[in-house]
Amino acid sequence: MNGIEFKAKSLRTGEWIIGKNIAFLYPNGSDELICTMINSDEPYTVDENGYMKYKPDIVDIETVGQYCGKRDRDGFKIYKKIGDNIKWKKII
């Protein structure tokens, strides 16, 4: 995947999703802030004009993390949440 990558827990399915195009908004003038993200694994539809349309997932704001470009010792991507402090240690 190119560009900035995020990981968060979907409020619709309860599963962790990976995606991009994250948005924070107040729907319909509400006082409640929600976060939406386009799931990279979900298919898109094409409208009559040939434009791709995605249906974003509403995700739990507390679980949003951004891929920091590093992997752990098992090869899994590391996602940094806001306020997280990550220290790198070179292992020989």
N, CA, C and O atoms as CSV, one atom per row, in Angstrom:
chain,resi,resn,atom,element,x,y,z
A,1,MET,N,N,0.836,-1.164,0.000
A,1,MET,CA,C,0.000,0.000,0.000
A,1,MET,C,C,0.889,1.237,0.000
A,1,MET,O,O,1.856,1.301,0.758
A,2,ASN,N,N,0.581,2.199,-0.822
A,2,ASN,CA,C,1.340,3.442,-0.893
A,2,ASN,C,C,0.731,4.486,0.015
A,2,ASN,O,O,-0.461,4.441,0.321
A,3,GLY,N,N,1.557,5.429,0.446
A,3,GLY,CA,C,1.055,6.531,1.245
A,3,GLY,C,C,0.959,6.187,2.712
A,3,GLY,O,O,1.515,5.194,3.181
A,4,ILE,N,N,0.241,7.032,3.423
A,4,ILE,CA,C,0.085,6.880,4.860
A,4,ILE,C,C,-0.921,5.773,5.149
A,4,ILE,O,O,-1.974,5.696,4.516
A,5,GLU,N,N,-0.584,4.917,6.113
A,5,GLU,CA,C,-1.429,3.771,6.437
A,5,GLU,C,C,-1.852,3.846,7.905
A,5,GLU,O,O,-1.056,4.196,8.776
A,6,PHE,N,N,-3.110,3.514,8.161
A,6,PHE,CA,C,-3.659,3.543,9.515
A,6,PHE,C,C,-4.248,2.188,9.869
A,6,PHE,O,O,-4.567,1.385,8.992
A,7,LYS,N,N,-4.388,1.946,11.167
A,7,LYS,CA,C,-5.048,0.753,11.673
A,7,LYS,C,C,-5.979,1.200,12.787
A,7,LYS,O,O,-5.599,2.020,13.623
A,8,ALA,N,N,-7.203,0.665,12.806
A,8,ALA,CA,C,-8.174,1.019,13.844
A,8,ALA,C,C,-9.218,-0.081,13.936
A,8,ALA,O,O,-9.326,-0.928,13.049
A,9,LYS,N,N,-9.979,-0.059,15.015
A,9,LYS,CA,C,-11.031,-1.042,15.234
A,9,LYS,C,C,-12.354,-0.492,14.701
A,9,LYS,O,O,-12.793,0.589,15.091
A,10,SER,N,N,-12.978,-1.252,13.805
A,10,SER,CA,C,-14.252,-0.850,13.212
A,10,SER,C,C,-15.363,-0.949,14.245
A,10,SER,O,O,-15.465,-1.952,14.952
A,11,LEU,N,N,-16.200,0.087,14.338
A,11,LEU,CA,C,-17.350,0.039,15.234
A,11,LEU,C,C,-18.471,-0.797,14.632
A,11,LEU,O,O,-19.354,-1.264,15.351
A,12,ARG,N,N,-18.438,-0.987,13.327
A,12,ARG,CA,C,-19.475,-1.767,12.644
A,12,ARG,C,C,-19.268,-3.263,12.862
A,12,ARG,O,O,-20.216,-3.984,13.172
A,13,THR,N,N,-18.020,-3.733,12.699
A,13,THR,CA,C,-17.749,-5.169,12.776
A,13,THR,C,C,-17.001,-5.581,14.035
A,13,THR,O,O,-17.006,-6.757,14.399
A,14,GLY,N,N,-16.353,-4.617,14.712
A,14,GLY,CA,C,-15.554,-4.945,15.884
A,14,GLY,C,C,-14.189,-5.506,15.545
A,14,GLY,O,O,-13.438,-5.892,16.441
A,15,GLU,N,N,-13.853,-5.556,14.254
A,15,GLU,CA,C,-12.574,-6.102,13.815
A,15,GLU,C,C,-11.586,-4.984,13.512
A,15,GLU,O,O,-11.977,-3.854,13.221
A,16,TRP,N,N,-10.299,-5.317,13.585
A,16,TRP,CA,C,-9.251,-4.367,13.229
A,16,TRP,C,C,-9.199,-4.250,11.717
A,16,TRP,O,O,-9.235,-5.254,11.007
A,17,ILE,N,N,-9.116,-3.021,11.228
A,17,ILE,CA,C,-9.000,-2.800,9.784
A,17,ILE,C,C,-7.787,-1.918,9.507
A,17,ILE,O,O,-7.360,-1.123,10.344
A,18,ILE,N,N,-7.254,-2.086,8.311
A,18,ILE,CA,C,-6.136,-1.277,7.852
A,18,ILE,C,C,-6.636,-0.466,6.669
A,18,ILE,O,O,-7.321,-0.988,5.790
A,19,GLY,N,N,-6.291,0.805,6.654
A,19,GLY,CA,C,-6.776,1.635,5.575
A,19,GLY,C,C,-6.064,2.961,5.491
A,19,GLY,O,O,-5.007,3.168,6.087
A,20,LYS,N,N,-6.671,3.856,4.733
A,20,LYS,CA,C,-6.147,5.205,4.583
A,20,LYS,C,C,-7.326,6.150,4.438
A,20,LYS,O,O,-8.474,5.753,4.641
A,21,ASN,N,N,-7.053,7.373,4.093
A,21,ASN,CA,C,-8.116,8.380,3.955
A,21,ASN,C,C,-8.957,8.451,5.220
A,21,ASN,O,O,-10.162,8.198,5.200
A,22,ILE,N,N,-8.307,8.794,6.301
A,22,ILE,CA,C,-8.975,8.894,7.591
A,22,ILE,C,C,-9.542,10.310,7.739
A,22,ILE,O,O,-8.932,11.284,7.299
A,23,ALA,N,N,-10.711,10.406,8.361
A,23,ALA,CA,C,-11.345,11.715,8.546
A,23,ALA,C,C,-11.986,11.796,9.921
A,23,ALA,O,O,-12.584,10.833,10.401
A,24,PHE,N,N,-11.853,12.951,10.545
A,24,PHE,CA,C,-12.512,13.222,11.816
A,24,PHE,C,C,-13.593,14.258,11.536
A,24,PHE,O,O,-13.318,15.292,10.929
A,25,LEU,N,N,-14.828,13.986,11.978
A,25,LEU,CA,C,-15.902,14.917,11.678
A,25,LEU,C,C,-16.996,14.887,12.725
A,25,LEU,O,O,-17.113,13.956,13.522
A,26,TYR,N,N,-17.792,15.941,12.691
A,26,TYR,CA,C,-18.976,16.055,13.532
A,26,TYR,C,C,-20.181,15.909,12.606
A,26,TYR,O,O,-20.520,16.857,11.898
A,27,PRO,N,N,-20.834,14.753,12.592
A,27,PRO,CA,C,-21.931,14.544,11.631
A,27,PRO,C,C,-23.179,15.354,11.971
A,27,PRO,O,O,-23.599,15.414,13.127
A,28,ASN,N,N,-23.748,15.959,10.974
A,28,ASN,CA,C,-25.021,16.687,11.084
A,28,ASN,C,C,-25.055,17.672,12.247
A,28,ASN,O,O,-26.065,17.767,12.944
A,29,GLY,N,N,-23.975,18.400,12.462
A,29,GLY,CA,C,-23.944,19.400,13.515
A,29,GLY,C,C,-23.892,18.835,14.924
A,29,GLY,O,O,-24.093,19.566,15.894
A,30,SER,N,N,-23.626,17.556,15.045
A,30,SER,CA,C,-23.569,16.900,16.358
A,30,SER,C,C,-22.362,17.389,17.158
A,30,SER,O,O,-21.401,17.904,16.586
A,31,ASP,N,N,-22.414,17.229,18.460
A,31,ASP,CA,C,-21.286,17.566,19.324
A,31,ASP,C,C,-20.320,16.393,19.458
A,31,ASP,O,O,-19.242,16.537,20.033
A,32,GLU,N,N,-20.708,15.229,18.926
A,32,GLU,CA,C,-19.893,14.020,19.064
A,32,GLU,C,C,-18.959,13.868,17.864
A,32,GLU,O,O,-19.407,13.801,16.719
A,33,LEU,N,N,-17.661,13.816,18.140
A,33,LEU,CA,C,-16.652,13.631,17.096
A,33,LEU,C,C,-16.577,12.159,16.724
A,33,LEU,O,O,-16.466,11.299,17.597
A,34,ILE,N,N,-16.640,11.866,15.417
A,34,ILE,CA,C,-16.462,10.490,14.956
A,34,ILE,C,C,-15.280,10.432,14.004
A,34,ILE,O,O,-14.836,11.454,13.480
A,35,CYS,N,N,-14.788,9.247,13.791
A,35,CYS,CA,C,-13.651,9.025,12.907
A,35,CYS,C,C,-14.046,8.001,11.868
A,35,CYS,O,O,-14.580,6.944,12.206
A,36,THR,N,N,-13.789,8.300,10.604
A,36,THR,CA,C,-14.071,7.348,9.531
A,36,THR,C,C,-12.777,7.017,8.810
A,36,THR,O,O,-11.846,7.821,8.764
A,37,MET,N,N,-12.736,5.794,8.236
A,37,MET,CA,C,-11.561,5.349,7.507
A,37,MET,C,C,-12.008,4.411,6.395
A,37,MET,O,O,-12.939,3.624,6.567
A,38,ILE,N,N,-11.341,4.501,5.269
A,38,ILE,CA,C,-11.641,3.601,4.160
A,38,ILE,C,C,-10.806,2.343,4.323
A,38,ILE,O,O,-9.576,2.400,4.338
A,39,ASN,N,N,-11.481,1.208,4.446
A,39,ASN,CA,C,-10.829,-0.086,4.606
A,39,ASN,C,C,-10.169,-0.485,3.289
A,39,ASN,O,O,-10.830,-0.520,2.251
A,40,SER,N,N,-8.874,-0.787,3.324
A,40,SER,CA,C,-8.139,-1.150,2.113
A,40,SER,C,C,-8.597,-2.477,1.516
A,40,SER,O,O,-8.406,-2.722,0.325
A,41,ASP,N,N,-9.203,-3.336,2.341
A,41,ASP,CA,C,-9.630,-4.651,1.860
A,41,ASP,C,C,-11.047,-4.661,1.303
A,41,ASP,O,O,-11.448,-5.632,0.660
A,42,GLU,N,N,-11.812,-3.595,1.538
A,42,GLU,CA,C,-13.197,-3.575,1.068
A,42,GLU,C,C,-13.261,-3.150,-0.394
A,42,GLU,O,O,-12.568,-2.226,-0.818
A,43,PRO,N,N,-14.097,-3.834,-1.149
A,43,PRO,CA,C,-14.242,-3.448,-2.559
A,43,PRO,C,C,-14.944,-2.105,-2.694
A,43,PRO,O,O,-15.642,-1.647,-1.789
A,44,TYR,N,N,-14.741,-1.504,-3.827
A,44,TYR,CA,C,-15.393,-0.232,-4.123
A,44,TYR,C,C,-16.390,-0.456,-5.247
A,44,TYR,O,O,-16.356,-1.481,-5.927
A,45,THR,N,N,-17.269,0.501,-5.433
A,45,THR,CA,C,-18.204,0.446,-6.551
A,45,THR,C,C,-17.856,1.571,-7.515
A,45,THR,O,O,-17.191,2.538,-7.144
A,46,VAL,N,N,-18.302,1.437,-8.731
A,46,VAL,CA,C,-18.072,2.463,-9.748
A,46,VAL,C,C,-19.430,3.014,-10.149
A,46,VAL,O,O,-20.336,2.262,-10.509
A,47,ASP,N,N,-19.566,4.353,-10.083
A,47,ASP,CA,C,-20.848,4.946,-10.434
A,47,ASP,C,C,-20.988,5.087,-11.942
A,47,ASP,O,O,-20.094,4.703,-12.696
A,48,GLU,N,N,-22.113,5.639,-12.375
A,48,GLU,CA,C,-22.420,5.738,-13.810
A,48,GLU,C,C,-21.450,6.637,-14.572
A,48,GLU,O,O,-21.359,6.551,-15.797
A,49,ASN,N,N,-20.720,7.505,-13.850
A,49,ASN,CA,C,-19.738,8.382,-14.495
A,49,ASN,C,C,-18.325,7.806,-14.468
A,49,ASN,O,O,-17.383,8.441,-14.941
A,50,GLY,N,N,-18.179,6.599,-13.911
A,50,GLY,CA,C,-16.879,5.954,-13.870
A,50,GLY,C,C,-16.039,6.300,-12.649
A,50,GLY,O,O,-14.859,5.954,-12.589
A,51,TYR,N,N,-16.648,6.988,-11.663
A,51,TYR,CA,C,-15.920,7.337,-10.444
A,51,TYR,C,C,-16.008,6.199,-9.433
A,51,TYR,O,O,-17.058,5.581,-9.260
A,52,MET,N,N,-14.882,5.934,-8.769
A,52,MET,CA,C,-14.876,4.910,-7.727
A,52,MET,C,C,-15.524,5.481,-6.475
A,52,MET,O,O,-15.271,6.624,-6.095
A,53,LYS,N,N,-16.365,4.666,-5.835
A,53,LYS,CA,C,-17.030,5.090,-4.603
A,53,LYS,C,C,-16.705,4.077,-3.516
A,53,LYS,O,O,-16.865,2.869,-3.689
A,54,TYR,N,N,-16.248,4.606,-2.400
A,54,TYR,CA,C,-15.916,3.777,-1.254
A,54,TYR,C,C,-16.897,4.073,-0.139
A,54,TYR,O,O,-17.394,5.193,-0.021
A,55,LYS,N,N,-17.177,3.069,0.682
A,55,LYS,CA,C,-18.015,3.288,1.860
A,55,LYS,C,C,-17.093,3.241,3.070
A,55,LYS,O,O,-16.598,2.169,3.422
A,56,PRO,N,N,-16.849,4.386,3.717
A,56,PRO,CA,C,-15.941,4.388,4.860
A,56,PRO,C,C,-16.549,3.698,6.070
A,56,PRO,O,O,-17.766,3.693,6.256
A,57,ASP,N,N,-15.684,3.119,6.886
A,57,ASP,CA,C,-16.071,2.516,8.162
A,57,ASP,C,C,-15.957,3.571,9.254
A,57,ASP,O,O,-15.051,4.403,9.217
A,58,ILE,N,N,-16.854,3.546,10.212
A,58,ILE,CA,C,-16.699,4.376,11.403
A,58,ILE,C,C,-15.844,3.563,12.367
A,58,ILE,O,O,-16.153,2.407,12.657
A,59,VAL,N,N,-14.768,4.171,12.862
A,59,VAL,CA,C,-13.829,3.450,13.717
A,59,VAL,C,C,-13.757,4.089,15.094
A,59,VAL,O,O,-14.125,5.249,15.280
A,60,ASP,N,N,-13.275,3.308,16.054
A,60,ASP,CA,C,-13.093,3.776,17.421
A,60,ASP,C,C,-11.890,4.719,17.450
A,60,ASP,O,O,-10.771,4.300,17.156
A,61,ILE,N,N,-12.110,5.976,17.800
A,61,ILE,CA,C,-11.051,6.989,17.804
A,61,ILE,C,C,-9.891,6.577,18.705
A,61,ILE,O,O,-8.731,6.840,18.387
A,62,GLU,N,N,-10.201,5.935,19.819
A,62,GLU,CA,C,-9.174,5.546,20.785
A,62,GLU,C,C,-8.214,4.489,20.241
A,62,GLU,O,O,-7.136,4.293,20.801
A,63,THR,N,N,-8.592,3.804,19.153
A,63,THR,CA,C,-7.751,2.719,18.630
A,63,THR,C,C,-6.951,3.112,17.392
A,63,THR,O,O,-6.175,2.300,16.889
A,64,VAL,N,N,-7.117,4.332,16.887
A,64,VAL,CA,C,-6.453,4.748,15.649
A,64,VAL,C,C,-4.938,4.832,15.845
A,64,VAL,O,O,-4.454,5.491,16.765
A,65,GLY,N,N,-4.206,4.158,14.972
A,65,GLY,CA,C,-2.754,4.220,14.982
A,65,GLY,C,C,-2.230,4.375,13.567
A,65,GLY,O,O,-2.840,3.885,12.617
A,66,GLN,N,N,-1.100,5.055,13.424
A,66,GLN,CA,C,-0.498,5.273,12.107
A,66,GLN,C,C,0.751,4.415,11.978
A,66,GLN,O,O,1.554,4.341,12.908
A,67,TYR,N,N,0.919,3.761,10.823
A,67,TYR,CA,C,2.097,2.943,10.570
A,67,TYR,C,C,3.328,3.838,10.595
A,67,TYR,O,O,3.380,4.853,9.900
A,68,CYS,N,N,4.316,3.458,11.395
A,68,CYS,CA,C,5.488,4.316,11.575
A,68,CYS,C,C,6.660,3.934,10.670
A,68,CYS,O,O,7.734,4.525,10.777
A,69,GLY,N,N,6.473,2.959,9.783
A,69,GLY,CA,C,7.535,2.588,8.850
A,69,GLY,C,C,8.496,1.539,9.389
A,69,GLY,O,O,9.482,1.203,8.733
A,70,LYS,N,N,8.218,1.022,10.573
A,70,LYS,CA,C,9.079,0.008,11.193
A,70,LYS,C,C,8.276,-1.258,11.444
A,70,LYS,O,O,7.046,-1.248,11.484
A,71,ARG,N,N,9.025,-2.358,11.613
A,71,ARG,CA,C,8.409,-3.639,11.951
A,71,ARG,C,C,9.048,-4.190,13.217
A,71,ARG,O,O,10.196,-3.882,13.534
A,72,ASP,N,N,8.281,-5.015,13.942
A,72,ASP,CA,C,8.838,-5.616,15.146
A,72,ASP,C,C,9.709,-6.815,14.766
A,72,ASP,O,O,9.873,-7.122,13.585
A,73,ARG,N,N,10.262,-7.487,15.769
A,73,ARG,CA,C,11.184,-8.590,15.482
A,73,ARG,C,C,10.518,-9.767,14.775
A,73,ARG,O,O,11.201,-10.591,14.167
A,74,ASP,N,N,9.189,-9.853,14.851
A,74,ASP,CA,C,8.453,-10.918,14.166
A,74,ASP,C,C,7.987,-10.504,12.772
A,74,ASP,O,O,7.344,-11.286,12.072
A,75,GLY,N,N,8.312,-9.273,12.368
A,75,GLY,CA,C,7.957,-8.801,11.033
A,75,GLY,C,C,6.622,-8.091,10.933
A,75,GLY,O,O,6.205,-7.713,9.839
A,76,PHE,N,N,5.939,-7.903,12.063
A,76,PHE,CA,C,4.654,-7.215,12.045
A,76,PHE,C,C,4.856,-5.699,12.034
A,76,PHE,O,O,5.762,-5.177,12.685
A,77,LYS,N,N,4.002,-5.004,11.287
A,77,LYS,CA,C,4.079,-3.550,11.220
A,77,LYS,C,C,3.740,-2.931,12.571
A,77,LYS,O,O,2.877,-3.429,13.293
A,78,ILE,N,N,4.431,-1.836,12.907
A,78,ILE,CA,C,4.191,-1.132,14.157
A,78,ILE,C,C,3.362,0.114,13.847
A,78,ILE,O,O,3.720,0.928,12.996
A,79,TYR,N,N,2.239,0.238,14.568
A,79,TYR,CA,C,1.355,1.382,14.421
A,79,TYR,C,C,1.451,2.227,15.684
A,79,TYR,O,O,1.313,1.711,16.793
A,80,LYS,N,N,1.686,3.528,15.516
A,80,LYS,CA,C,1.861,4.438,16.639
A,80,LYS,C,C,0.568,5.203,16.882
A,80,LYS,O,O,0.041,5.856,15.981
A,81,LYS,N,N,0.064,5.117,18.108
A,81,LYS,CA,C,-1.110,5.893,18.490
A,81,LYS,C,C,-0.665,7.270,18.942
A,81,LYS,O,O,0.493,7.456,19.319
A,82,ILE,N,N,-1.559,8.225,18.909
A,82,ILE,CA,C,-1.244,9.576,19.372
A,82,ILE,C,C,-0.840,9.502,20.844
A,82,ILE,O,O,-1.551,8.919,21.663
A,83,GLY,N,N,0.290,10.090,21.167
A,83,GLY,CA,C,0.770,10.090,22.534
A,83,GLY,C,C,1.696,8.933,22.874
A,83,GLY,O,O,2.313,8.934,23.939
A,84,ASP,N,N,1.805,7.946,21.990
A,84,ASP,CA,C,2.717,6.826,22.235
A,84,ASP,C,C,4.156,7.282,22.100
A,84,ASP,O,O,4.471,8.098,21.234
A,85,ASN,N,N,5.019,6.770,22.936
A,85,ASN,CA,C,6.458,6.988,22.812
A,85,ASN,C,C,7.090,5.658,22.436
A,85,ASN,O,O,6.949,4.668,23.155
A,86,ILE,N,N,7.780,5.641,21.315
A,86,ILE,CA,C,8.420,4.414,20.845
A,86,ILE,C,C,9.924,4.623,20.890
A,86,ILE,O,O,10.443,5.611,20.370
A,87,LYS,N,N,10.609,3.691,21.511
A,87,LYS,CA,C,12.082,3.759,21.567
A,87,LYS,C,C,12.636,2.603,20.752
A,87,LYS,O,O,12.188,1.462,20.869
A,88,TRP,N,N,13.623,2.928,19.923
A,88,TRP,CA,C,14.251,1.930,19.064
A,88,TRP,C,C,15.573,1.494,19.687
A,88,TRP,O,O,16.352,2.317,20.170
A,89,LYS,N,N,15.806,0.202,19.666
A,89,LYS,CA,C,17.055,-0.333,20.182
A,89,LYS,C,C,17.603,-1.301,19.141
A,89,LYS,O,O,16.931,-2.254,18.747
A,90,LYS,N,N,18.831,-1.043,18.702
A,90,LYS,CA,C,19.435,-1.904,17.697
A,90,LYS,C,C,19.888,-3.198,18.359
A,90,LYS,O,O,20.648,-3.183,19.327
A,91,ILE,N,N,19.417,-4.301,17.831
A,91,ILE,CA,C,19.800,-5.614,18.361
A,91,ILE,C,C,20.748,-6.267,17.365
A,91,ILE,O,O,20.429,-6.415,16.185
A,92,ILE,N,N,21.911,-6.652,17.856
A,92,ILE,CA,C,22.910,-7.268,16.984
A,92,ILE,C,C,22.771,-8.766,16.993
A,92,ILE,O,O,23.528,-9.460,16.315
